[in-house]
Amino acid sequence: MSTTNSLSQSHRILFLNTLAFTVCFACWTLNGVLVTFLVDNGIFKWDVVQVGWLLGIPILTGSVMRLPIGMLTDKFGGKYVFSLLLLLCSIPLFLLPFADSFFMFALLSFLFGMVGTSFAVGIGFTSIWYPKEWQGRALGIFGMGNAGAAITTFLAPSLLNEFSISDPQNGWKLLPVIYGTALVVIGIVFLLFTKNKKNENQTKSVPQMLQSLKNTRVWRFGAYYFLVFGCFVAYSQWLLPNFMNVYQTSLVMGGMFATMFSLPSGVIRAFGGFLSDKFGARKVMYWVLSSSVILSALLMIPKMDITTSGPGVMATKKGIITAVSNTLVKVGEKEFPINLKVNKPLENTIFPTRNSWQQVVVAENQEVKKKELIAKGVTAIHFSANMWVYLVLVILIGISWGIGKAAVYKHIPEYFPTEVGVVGGMVGMIGGLGGFFGPIIFGYLLTATGIWSSSWIFILLLSAVCLIWMHMTVTKIMNEKQPILSKEMDRK
């Protein structure tokens, strides 16, 4: 009976942890929609650089502060750290409607960005309530709170439009108040209905707690998480302007498409935890990284029109051009048919379409030699990068990353059972930095190439690096520890 009661209490804690994390994640990604709306409607005259900073500042705060918040969770327990975090982060959201300058908006964004540290709190507070065989599932279910990004991208654009009907200039101010209120309510509920628990054997000093960060394994896990979580956060914000610019969608439709990326990625995380428990995190990560390589390679192909040289017409013998027309060139008595350009309608097809024709490059009475070109070939290739195919591929890579997020965190309680908060905070910090630097890197790539799909080139390279690094590590273990290989493999 006591075991049943203990498990029931653990499930209650997990539910409240997940609920709180969902609300925090929704607040953390608020600027992605809010700032885009404010600029598009001319409420604030921020330039591209300022917009980039406002999108990135909350992500940066929530990432960098994960390590110290994780350490506080290990030391004092998750109940009080999480409750205090929720209540304090509501204050800048309540003040956001009074921001009338870039500096004030940036400062308040910096402060409410602390909600991003909720992941480090929740990971430590969830893992301590569950035995080893439940770790993957429990942390996967908790990680479903990533779906909070989908709540923002799906609901916030419609709410902003609705609030602005009666007051176009100030209607947006209701949204941060609603988000702040949600944090207060969840903070009070968390304080009243959770029980504090921490590792009773945790007597290490801060320098001792940080010793685990010297382990290369921590940084390898961090690299995986930079991809599967950091790039997920980055694309949760990047996909909205991507769809609006490439496919000319509206703000609401672009937000809905971004939701179709972020929602399955968040929800599937629990399934990723189950797969990690059943098959081992290493096997799952092999699948995740391999699929990320394949899908990003497909996604990086841009919407394009290419005109290049095609099959031309050459003289088969020496002679004089005796006749020239749009459809025929005559060398002596020998006739050479010329293909005319056919104006085909540009269709939104799945596969590239081709149109080839020839242009005469000689004149009547001109002498030509054998094998001399008399009509050059031109081939035009059109690739529409079909929006629905693009959306399906984006959803699939989001699902892959969602599974990967759970697989990465399956490792941590096994290798660092008494330092889950510290190591989880560090891995989460590295991943969160991906959410900050991702849009900046994407922006530079877009500026350098002029191609929106260039961001996927970065994803392809990062996925390949992580896959190669993991395979090299696994190969090294196979060579060094053959007798205990199978057991070790399941953990890697």
C-alpha positions in Angstrom: 0.0 0.0 0.0 2.8 2.4 0.9 4.4 1.7 -2.5 1.1 2.5 -4.2 0.7 5.7 -2.2 4.3 6.7 -3.0 3.8 6.2 -6.7 0.5 8.1 -6.6 2.3 11.0 -4.9 5.1 10.8 -7.5 2.5 11.0 -10.3 0.9 14.0 -8.7 4.2 15.8 -8.5 4.9 14.8 -12.1 1.6 16.3 -13.3 2.2 19.6 -11.5 5.8 19.7 -12.7 4.6 19.2 -16.3 1.8 21.7 -16.0 4.1 24.4 -14.5 6.7 23.7 -17.2 4.1 24.0 -19.9 3.1 27.4 -18.8 6.7 28.5 -18.3 7.6 27.4 -21.8 4.6 29.3 -23.3 5.8 32.4 -21.5 9.4 31.8 -22.6 8.6 31.9 -26.3 6.1 34.8 -26.0 8.3 37.3 -27.7 8.4 35.3 -30.9 4.8 36.1 -31.6 4.4 39.4 -29.6 7.4 41.2 -31.1 6.5 40.1 -34.6 3.0 41.5 -34.1 4.1 44.8 -32.6 6.5 45.5 -35.5 4.2 44.3 -38.3 1.5 46.6 -37.0 3.8 49.6 -36.6 3.2 49.9 -32.9 7.0 49.9 -32.3 9.5 51.0 -35.0 12.2 48.4 -34.2 14.7 47.4 -36.8 15.8 43.9 -37.7 18.7 43.9 -35.3 16.5 45.1 -32.4 13.9 42.5 -33.2 16.6 39.8 -33.2 17.7 40.8 -29.7 14.2 40.9 -28.3 13.6 37.4 -29.6 16.8 36.1 -28.2 17.1 37.8 -24.8 14.5 35.7 -23.0 16.1 32.5 -24.5 19.5 33.6 -23.4 18.4 34.4 -19.8 16.6 31.1 -19.5 19.6 29.2 -20.8 22.5 30.7 -19.0 20.7 30.7 -15.6 19.8 27.0 -15.8 23.0 25.8 -14.2 22.7 27.9 -11.0 19.0 27.2 -10.7 19.7 23.5 -11.1 22.2 23.7 -8.3 19.7 25.4 -6.1 17.2 22.7 -6.9 19.7 20.0 -5.8 20.4 21.9 -2.6 17.0 23.1 -1.5 14.5 20.9 -3.4 12.2 21.8 -6.3 9.0 22.8 -4.4 10.3 26.2 -3.1 12.6 26.9 -6.1 9.9 26.3 -8.7 7.2 28.2 -6.7 9.4 31.2 -6.2 10.5 31.2 -9.8 6.9 31.2 -11.1 5.8 34.0 -8.8 8.8 36.3 -9.4 8.7 35.9 -13.2 5.1 37.1 -13.3 6.2 40.5 -12.2 8.0 41.6 -15.4 5.1 40.2 -17.4 2.7 42.5 -15.5 5.0 45.4 -16.1 5.5 44.7 -19.9 2.4 46.7 -20.9 4.1 49.8 -19.5 7.2 49.4 -21.6 7.5 52.3 -24.1 11.0 51.8 -25.4 13.4 49.2 -26.7 15.5 49.3 -23.5 12.5 48.7 -21.2 11.1 45.9 -23.4 14.5 44.3 -23.5 15.0 44.6 -19.7 11.6 43.1 -18.9 12.2 40.3 -21.5 15.5 39.6 -19.8 13.7 39.2 -16.4 10.7 37.1 -17.5 13.1 35.0 -19.6 14.1 33.3 -16.3 11.0 31.1 -16.7 13.3 29.2 -19.1 15.2 27.9 -16.1 12.1 25.9 -15.1 13.4 23.0 -17.1 16.4 22.6 -14.8 14.1 22.7 -11.7 11.6 20.2 -13.1 14.2 17.7 -14.3 15.9 17.6 -10.8 12.5 17.6 -9.0 11.0 14.9 -11.2 13.9 12.5 -11.3 14.2 12.3 -7.5 10.6 11.0 -7.2 11.1 8.0 -9.5 13.2 4.8 -9.6 15.7 4.2 -12.3 13.3 2.0 -14.4 10.8 4.9 -14.6 13.3 7.7 -15.3 12.9 7.8 -19.1 9.1 7.8 -19.1 8.9 10.3 -16.2 11.3 12.8 -17.7 9.8 12.3 -21.1 6.3 13.1 -19.7 7.7 16.2 -17.9 9.4 17.3 -21.2 6.0 17.4 -22.9 5.8 20.8 -21.4 7.8 21.9 -24.5 4.3 21.9 -26.1 3.9 25.3 -24.3 5.6 26.8 -27.4 2.7 25.4 -29.5 0.2 27.1 -27.1 1.8 30.5 -27.8 2.2 30.1 -31.6 -1.3 28.8 -31.9 -3.3 31.0 -29.6 -1.3 34.2 -29.2 -1.7 35.5 -32.8 -5.5 35.0 -32.7 -5.7 36.6 -29.2 -3.6 39.6 -30.3 -5.9 40.1 -33.4 -9.0 39.9 -31.2 -7.7 42.3 -28.5 -6.7 44.8 -31.2 -10.1 45.1 -32.7 -11.4 47.6 -30.2 -8.0 49.2 -29.4 -5.4 48.6 -32.2 -2.7 50.6 -30.3 -3.0 49.1 -26.8 -5.0 45.8 -27.2 -1.8 43.8 -27.2 -1.2 44.7 -23.5 -3.7 42.2 -22.3 -1.7 39.3 -23.5 1.3 39.6 -21.1 -1.1 40.2 -18.3 -2.8 36.9 -19.1 0.5 35.1 -19.1 1.6 36.7 -15.8 -1.7 35.7 -14.2 -1.2 32.1 -15.3 2.2 32.1 -13.7 0.8 33.4 -10.4 -2.0 30.8 -10.3 0.3 27.9 -11.1 2.9 29.2 -8.6 0.3 29.2 -5.8 -1.0 25.7 -6.7 2.5 24.3 -6.8 3.3 25.8 -3.4 0.1 24.3 -1.9 -0.1 20.9 -3.4 3.5 19.6 -3.8 5.8 18.1 -1.2 9.4 19.0 -1.1 12.1 16.4 -1.6 15.8 16.6 -2.2 18.8 14.3 -2.2 19.5 13.8 1.5 23.1 12.8 0.6 23.8 16.1 -1.1 26.5 17.6 1.1 28.9 18.7 -1.6 30.1 22.3 -1.8 29.6 24.3 -5.0 33.1 23.6 -6.3 32.5 19.9 -5.7 29.2 20.0 -7.5 30.8 21.6 -10.5 33.5 18.8 -10.8 31.1 16.7 -12.9 31.3 19.3 -15.6 34.8 18.3 -16.3 33.4 15.0 -17.7 33.5 15.0 -21.5 30.2 13.1 -21.5 28.4 16.1 -20.2 29.5 18.2 -23.2 28.6 15.5 -25.6 25.1 15.3 -24.2 25.1 19.1 -24.4 25.9 19.0 -28.1 23.1 16.5 -28.7 20.7 18.8 -26.7 21.9 21.9 -28.6 20.5 20.2 -31.7 17.3 18.5 -30.5 16.2 21.2 -28.0 18.1 24.4 -29.0 17.3 24.1 -32.7 13.7 23.2 -31.7 13.3 26.4 -29.8 15.0 28.4 -32.6 12.7 27.0 -35.2 9.6 27.5 -33.0 10.3 31.3 -33.6 12.0 31.1 -37.0 9.3 29.1 -38.8 6.7 31.9 -38.5 8.7 34.5 -40.5 9.9 31.7 -42.8 6.4 30.7 -43.8 5.3 34.3 -44.2 8.2 35.2 -46.4 8.6 32.1 -48.5 5.0 31.0 -48.9 3.2 34.4 -48.2 1.0 33.0 -45.4 -0.8 35.2 -43.0 0.4 35.7 -39.4 -2.3 33.4 -38.1 -1.7 30.7 -40.7 2.1 30.9 -40.2 1.5 30.6 -36.5 -0.7 27.5 -37.0 2.0 25.9 -39.2 4.7 26.7 -36.5 2.3 25.0 -34.0 2.2 21.9 -36.1 5.9 21.7 -35.7 6.2 22.5 -32.0 3.1 20.6 -30.6 3.9 17.1 -31.9 7.6 17.6 -31.0 6.6 18.4 -27.4 4.0 15.7 -27.0 6.1 12.9 -28.5 8.7 13.4 -25.9 6.9 11.1 -23.5 7.0 8.4 -26.2 10.7 9.1 -26.6 11.2 8.4 -22.9 9.3 5.1 -23.3 11.5 4.1 -26.2 14.7 5.0 -24.3 13.6 2.8 -21.3 12.7 -0.1 -23.6 15.5 0.0 -26.2 18.2 2.1 -24.7 19.0 5.8 -25.2 21.9 5.0 -27.6 19.8 3.2 -30.1 17.2 5.9 -30.0 19.8 8.6 -30.5 21.2 6.8 -33.5 17.8 6.9 -35.1 17.2 10.5 -34.1 20.5 11.8 -35.4 20.3 9.8 -38.6 16.8 11.0 -39.4 17.9 14.6 -38.6 20.7 14.3 -41.2 18.3 12.9 -43.9 15.4 15.3 -43.2 17.6 18.4 -43.0 19.2 17.4 -46.3 15.8 17.4 -47.9 14.7 20.6 -46.2 17.8 22.6 -47.3 16.8 22.4 -51.0 15.4 25.9 -51.7 12.5 27.1 -53.7 14.2 28.0 -57.0 14.3 28.6 -60.7 17.5 27.5 -62.5 18.4 28.3 -66.1 21.4 26.4 -67.5 22.9 25.1 -70.7 20.9 22.3 -72.3 21.3 20.0 -75.4 22.2 22.1 -78.4 22.4 21.4 -82.1 25.8 21.1 -83.9 26.6 20.9 -87.6 27.4 17.3 -88.8 29.6 18.6 -91.6 31.3 21.7 -93.0 29.1 23.9 -95.0 27.2 27.2 -95.6 24.0 28.2 -93.7 21.4 28.4 -96.5 18.3 29.0 -94.4 17.5 30.1 -90.8 14.1 30.2 -89.0 12.7 29.8 -85.5 12.2 26.1 -86.2 14.8 25.1 -88.7 18.5 25.7 -89.7 19.7 24.4 -93.0 23.4 23.7 -93.7 23.7 23.1 -97.4 20.9 20.6 -98.1 20.9 19.2 -94.5 18.1 20.4 -92.3 18.4 20.7 -88.5 15.1 21.1 -86.5 15.1 23.6 -83.7 13.0 23.1 -80.5 11.0 26.3 -79.6 10.4 27.5 -76.1 7.0 26.4 -74.8 5.7 28.6 -72.0 4.5 26.2 -69.4 2.5 27.4 -66.4 4.5 27.2 -63.2 2.8 24.6 -61.0 3.2 23.9 -57.3 4.4 20.4 -57.9 6.2 18.1 -55.5 9.1 17.3 -57.9 11.2 19.7 -60.0 9.8 20.4 -63.5 12.0 20.9 -66.6 11.6 23.0 -69.8 14.2 22.8 -72.6 14.5 24.7 -75.9 17.1 25.9 -78.4 18.2 29.3 -79.6 19.9 29.8 -83.1 23.4 31.3 -82.9 24.2 31.4 -86.6 23.1 33.6 -89.5 22.2 32.8 -93.1 25.2 32.5 -95.5 27.6 32.0 -92.6 30.2 29.2 -93.0 30.3 26.6 -90.3 32.7 23.8 -89.5 31.9 20.3 -88.6 30.8 20.0 -84.9 30.3 23.8 -84.7 27.3 24.9 -82.6 24.5 26.2 -84.7 21.8 26.4 -81.9 22.5 26.5 -78.2 20.4 24.6 -75.8 18.7 26.1 -72.8 17.1 24.2 -69.9 15.0 25.9 -67.2 14.4 23.9 -64.0 11.6 25.0 -61.6 11.3 23.7 -58.1 8.4 25.1 -56.1 9.4 23.5 -52.7 5.8 22.5 -52.2 4.5 24.1 -49.0 2.7 21.0 -47.8 5.7 18.7 -48.4 7.9 21.2 -46.6 5.4 21.3 -43.7 5.3 17.5 -43.5 9.2 17.3 -43.4 9.3 20.0 -40.7 6.8 18.1 -38.6 8.8 14.9 -39.0 12.1 16.5 -38.0 10.3 18.1 -35.0 9.0 14.6 -33.9 12.5 13.2 -34.3 13.9 16.0 -32.1 11.1 15.5 -29.6 12.1 11.8 -29.2 15.8 12.8 -29.0 15.1 15.3 -26.1 13.9 12.5 -24.0 16.7 10.2 -25.0 19.4 12.7 -24.0 18.0 13.2 -20.5 17.6 9.5 -20.0 21.4 9.3 -19.6 21.7 11.9 -16.9 20.2 10.2 -13.8 22.1 7.0 -14.7 25.5 8.6 -14.9 25.0 11.5 -12.4 22.4 10.3 -9.9 23.3 12.8 -7.2 24.0 15.7 -9.5 20.9 15.6 -11.8 20.2 19.3 -11.2 23.8 20.4 -11.9 24.4 18.2 -15.0 20.8 18.6 -16.2 21.2 22.3 -15.8 24.4 22.4 -17.8 23.1 20.3 -20.6 19.9 22.3 -20.6 22.0 25.5 -20.7 23.9 24.4 -23.7 20.6 23.4 -25.4 19.0 26.6 -24.5 21.9 28.5 -26.0 21.0 26.8 -29.2 17.7 28.5 -29.0 19.4 31.9 -28.6 22.2 31.5 -31.1 20.1 29.5 -33.6 18.1 32.5 -35.0 21.2 34.6 -35.0 23.1 32.0 -37.1 20.0 31.6 -39.3 19.9 35.3 -39.8 23.5 35.5 -40.9 23.1 32.6 -43.3 20.0 34.3 -44.7 21.9 37.5 -45.2 24.9 35.8 -46.8 23.0 33.6 -49.1 19.6 35.3 -49.6 18.0 31.9 -49.2 15.6 31.0 -46.3 16.4 27.3 -46.5 20.1 28.0 -45.7 19.4 27.5 -42.0 18.9 23.8 -42.7 22.5 23.5 -44.0 23.6 24.4 -40.5 21.2 21.7 -39.1 22.6 19.1 -41.5 26.2 19.9 -40.5 25.4 19.9 -36.8 23.5 16.6 -37.0 26.4 15.0 -38.9 28.9 16.2 -36.3 26.8 14.8 -33.4 26.2 11.5 -35.2 29.9 11.1 -36.0 30.9 12.0 -32.4 28.5 9.5 -30.9 29.6 6.7 -33.3 33.3 7.4 -32.5 32.5 7.2 -28.8 30.6 3.9 -29.2 33.3 2.4 -31.4 35.9 3.3 -28.7 33.8 1.6 -26.0 33.5 -1.5 -28.2 37.3 -1.7 -28.5 38.0 -1.1 -24.8 35.2 -3.0 -23.1 34.3 -6.0 -25.1 33.3 -8.2 -22.1 30.6 -5.8 -20.9 29.7 -4.4 -24.2 26.0 -5.1 -24.4 25.3 -3.5 -21.0 27.4 -0.5 -21.8 25.8 0.0 -25.2 22.4 0.3 -23.7 23.5 3.2 -21.6 25.4 5.0 -24.3 
